[in-house]
């Protein structure tokens, strides 16, 4: 039997009964790759993907991030194969507003018909009657937040919530203006943006969300590092007798109590490394050195 471990404490999504451990799991890397098409098709070894999911949950992970446009459909079908019927405390968070082109491209899908179909696709492929949390991803720019009104798609998602297909709503790839607009339309329980030790655009935003008890879920915890920044992180990791990824994850957990992590992997070894990062305590003087890496990146 796999022993459950400390996963960074817990966090309750605002206005909900959903309490999750702060170290979760992101399912994107469970999909395969077809040439230049990323997150496309099935993995080479579906059984290995199933094993990763089952060990994650057995270790105490009860927050899984996914989307039906991963694959497309692939990761949700693997999650269902591995974990259905789901543990009572498992919270599955999914995303909508993207469809995949035949060339693997990521195409905005903001219309009423597309958003409604996406919710039903997630329900069907996950084998659920209702989705715990659905994040609406802003697609005014594919790879980074860009201004634009979220009112119309959020109104559609709120209607699906009222119909009982969605319990709670979050946002992804958004600006501070968009979250403020969204909160006038519907309660928001989480925000998912790119953020890490050097990508610090959302620093003030995280603090604002923390004051309101809203979860912040960073993705790409090692994205965008320069060689010098990577070297500084590696030096810190050596002093702490950990891997750079573990230090980056531990820094995020210590950054703010409303941060929830969803590192993804298709490897059991990497999964175990990621989960053990939740128990890594970074001393104050080392935190100051790591913070300097981020300050110098601005």
C-alpha positions in Angstrom: 0.0 0.0 0.0 1.3 3.5 -0.9 1.5 5.8 2.2 -0.1 9.2 2.0 2.2 12.0 2.5 2.0 15.7 3.5 1.0 17.6 0.4 1.5 21.1 1.6 -1.5 21.4 3.7 -5.0 22.0 2.4 -7.1 24.8 1.0 -10.9 25.1 0.7 -12.2 26.8 -2.4 -14.2 29.9 -1.5 -18.0 29.4 -1.0 -17.7 25.7 -1.5 -17.3 22.4 0.4 -14.3 21.4 -1.8 -11.1 21.1 0.3 -8.0 20.0 -1.6 -4.4 19.3 -0.7 -2.2 22.1 -2.0 0.0 19.8 -4.1 -2.2 18.4 -6.9 -1.6 16.9 -10.3 -1.9 18.3 -13.9 -3.0 15.7 -16.5 -1.8 17.5 -19.7 1.3 15.4 -20.1 -0.7 12.2 -20.1 -1.6 12.9 -23.8 0.8 11.9 -26.5 2.6 13.8 -29.3 2.4 13.3 -33.0 5.3 15.0 -34.7 4.9 18.8 -34.1 1.4 18.2 -32.6 1.8 18.6 -28.8 -0.7 17.2 -26.3 -2.1 15.2 -29.2 -3.4 11.6 -29.4 -2.8 8.8 -26.8 0.4 8.3 -24.9 2.8 5.5 -25.9 1.9 3.6 -22.8 -1.6 4.0 -21.5 -1.0 1.6 -18.7 1.9 3.7 -17.4 -0.4 6.8 -17.5 -3.0 4.9 -15.5 -0.3 3.9 -13.0 0.8 7.5 -12.5 -2.8 8.7 -11.8 -3.5 5.8 -9.4 -0.3 6.4 -7.4 -0.9 10.2 -7.3 -4.3 9.6 -5.7 -3.0 6.8 -3.4 -0.4 9.3 -2.2 -3.1 11.8 -1.2 -3.6 13.9 -4.3 -7.2 15.0 -4.4 -7.0 17.8 -7.0 -6.5 16.9 -10.7 -6.4 19.5 -13.4 -7.4 18.4 -16.9 -9.3 19.4 -20.0 -11.1 17.6 -22.8 -9.0 19.6 -25.4 -5.9 17.7 -24.1 -5.6 15.0 -26.7 -8.4 15.9 -27.5 -10.4 13.7 -25.2 -7.4 11.6 -24.3 -6.6 12.7 -20.8 -10.1 12.6 -19.6 -10.6 9.1 -20.9 -7.4 8.0 -19.2 -8.6 9.6 -15.9 -11.9 7.8 -16.1 -10.1 4.5 -16.9 -7.7 4.9 -14.0 -9.9 6.3 -11.2 -13.7 5.8 -11.9 -15.6 5.4 -9.7 -13.9 8.4 -8.2 -13.0 8.8 -4.5 -15.4 11.0 -2.7 -12.8 13.7 -1.9 -11.4 13.9 -5.4 -11.9 17.3 -7.1 -11.5 17.3 -10.9 -11.0 20.8 -12.4 -11.3 21.1 -16.2 -11.0 23.9 -18.8 -13.1 25.0 -21.7 -13.0 27.6 -24.6 -10.5 25.9 -26.8 -10.8 23.4 -29.7 -8.0 21.7 -31.6 -7.4 22.0 -35.3 -6.4 19.0 -37.3 -2.9 20.4 -37.4 -2.8 20.4 -33.6 -3.4 24.2 -33.3 -5.3 25.7 -30.3 -8.3 27.6 -31.6 -10.6 29.9 -29.6 -14.0 28.3 -29.0 -16.1 31.0 -27.2 -19.5 30.6 -28.8 -22.5 29.4 -26.8 -22.6 26.2 -28.9 -18.9 25.5 -28.5 -18.9 26.1 -24.7 -22.0 24.0 -24.2 -20.5 21.2 -26.2 -17.3 21.4 -24.3 -19.0 21.0 -21.0 -20.9 17.9 -22.3 -17.7 16.4 -23.7 -16.0 16.8 -20.4 -18.9 15.2 -18.6 -19.1 12.3 -21.0 -15.4 11.5 -21.2 -14.9 11.8 -17.4 -18.0 9.8 -16.7 -19.6 12.5 -14.5 -23.1 14.0 -14.1 -21.7 17.3 -12.9 -18.3 19.0 -13.1 -16.7 20.2 -9.8 -15.0 23.2 -11.3 -14.8 24.5 -14.8 -12.2 27.1 -15.7 -13.0 29.5 -18.6 -9.8 30.1 -20.4 -9.4 33.5 -22.0 -8.3 33.1 -25.6 -7.8 36.8 -26.8 -4.2 35.7 -27.0 -3.4 32.0 -27.2 -0.3 31.9 -25.0 -0.7 34.9 -22.6 -3.3 37.0 -20.9 -4.8 39.8 -23.2 -7.6 42.2 -22.5 -11.1 41.5 -23.8 -14.5 41.1 -22.2 -15.4 37.7 -20.8 -19.0 38.6 -20.2 -20.7 36.6 -23.0 -18.9 33.3 -22.4 -19.1 33.6 -18.6 -22.8 34.2 -18.9 -23.1 30.9 -20.9 -21.1 29.1 -18.3 -23.2 30.6 -15.5 -26.3 29.3 -17.2 -24.8 25.8 -17.4 -24.1 26.1 -13.7 -27.7 27.0 -13.0 -28.7 23.9 -15.0 -26.7 21.8 -12.6 -24.0 20.7 -15.0 -21.2 22.8 -13.3 -20.7 23.3 -9.6 -18.2 26.1 -9.5 -16.4 28.4 -12.0 -12.8 29.5 -12.3 -10.7 31.4 -14.9 -7.5 30.8 -16.8 -5.0 33.0 -18.7 -6.7 36.2 -17.5 -5.8 39.7 -16.5 -6.8 41.5 -13.3 -9.4 43.5 -15.2 -11.0 40.3 -16.5 -11.2 38.7 -13.0 -12.8 41.9 -11.7 -15.4 41.8 -14.5 -16.0 38.1 -14.0 -16.6 38.5 -10.3 -19.5 40.9 -11.1 -21.1 38.1 -13.1 -20.5 34.9 -11.1 -18.5 33.8 -8.0 -15.0 32.8 -9.0 -13.2 30.1 -6.9 -9.8 29.9 -8.6 -7.6 31.6 -11.2 -5.0 29.7 -13.2 -2.2 31.7 -14.8 1.5 31.3 -15.7 3.6 32.2 -12.7 6.9 30.9 -11.3 10.1 32.1 -9.7 11.0 34.4 -12.6 7.6 34.9 -14.3 6.3 37.3 -11.6 3.7 39.5 -13.4 0.9 38.3 -11.1 2.7 39.1 -7.8 0.2 41.8 -6.6 -2.7 39.8 -8.2 -1.9 36.8 -6.1 -1.9 38.8 -2.9 -5.3 40.4 -3.8 -6.8 37.0 -4.4 -5.4 35.6 -1.2 -7.1 38.4 0.8 -10.4 37.2 -0.8 -9.7 33.6 -0.2 -9.5 32.7 -4.0 -7.2 30.0 -5.1 -4.3 30.8 -7.5 -3.1 27.9 -9.6 0.2 28.6 -11.4 1.2 26.6 -14.5 4.7 26.2 -16.1 6.6 26.3 -12.7 9.9 26.2 -14.6 8.9 28.1 -17.8 10.9 31.0 -19.2 14.1 30.7 -17.1 17.3 32.2 -18.6 20.5 30.2 -18.4 21.8 32.4 -15.5 18.5 32.0 -13.6 18.5 28.3 -14.1 22.1 28.2 -12.8 21.1 30.1 -9.7 18.2 27.8 -9.1 20.4 24.8 -9.6 22.9 26.2 -7.0 20.1 26.7 -4.5 18.8 23.1 -5.2 22.3 21.7 -4.5 22.5 23.5 -1.2 19.1 22.2 -0.2 19.9 18.7 -1.5 16.9 18.8 -3.8 16.2 19.0 -7.5 15.6 22.4 -9.2 12.0 21.4 -9.9 11.5 20.5 -6.2 12.9 23.9 -5.1 10.7 25.8 -7.6 7.6 24.0 -6.4 8.5 24.4 -2.7 9.1 28.1 -3.3 5.6 28.4 -4.8 4.0 26.7 -1.8 5.8 29.1 0.5 5.0 32.1 -1.6 1.3 32.4 -0.6 -1.2 30.1 1.2 -3.7 30.4 -1.6 -1.4 28.8 -4.2 -2.3 25.3 -5.4 0.1 23.4 -7.5 -0.6 21.1 -10.4 2.7 19.8 -11.7 2.3 17.3 -14.5 4.3 14.3 -15.5 3.9 10.9 -17.2 6.7 9.4 -15.1 6.2 7.7 -11.7 9.7 8.8 -10.7 9.0 12.4 -11.5 5.6 12.2 -9.8 7.3 11.0 -6.6 9.9 13.8 -6.8 7.2 16.4 -7.3 5.1 15.2 -4.4 8.0 15.1 -2.1 8.6 18.8 -2.8 5.7 19.6 -0.6 7.7 18.7 2.5 10.7 20.8 1.5 11.1 23.8 3.7 13.2 26.6 2.3 15.1 28.6 5.0 14.6 32.4 5.1 18.0 33.2 3.8 17.6 30.8 0.9 14.2 32.3 0.1 15.7 35.7 -0.1 18.3 34.5 -2.6 15.5 32.8 -4.7 13.3 36.0 -4.5 16.3 37.9 -5.9 16.2 35.7 -9.0 12.7 36.8 -9.7 13.4 40.5 -8.9 16.3 40.5 -11.3 14.0 39.1 -14.0 11.6 42.0 -13.9 
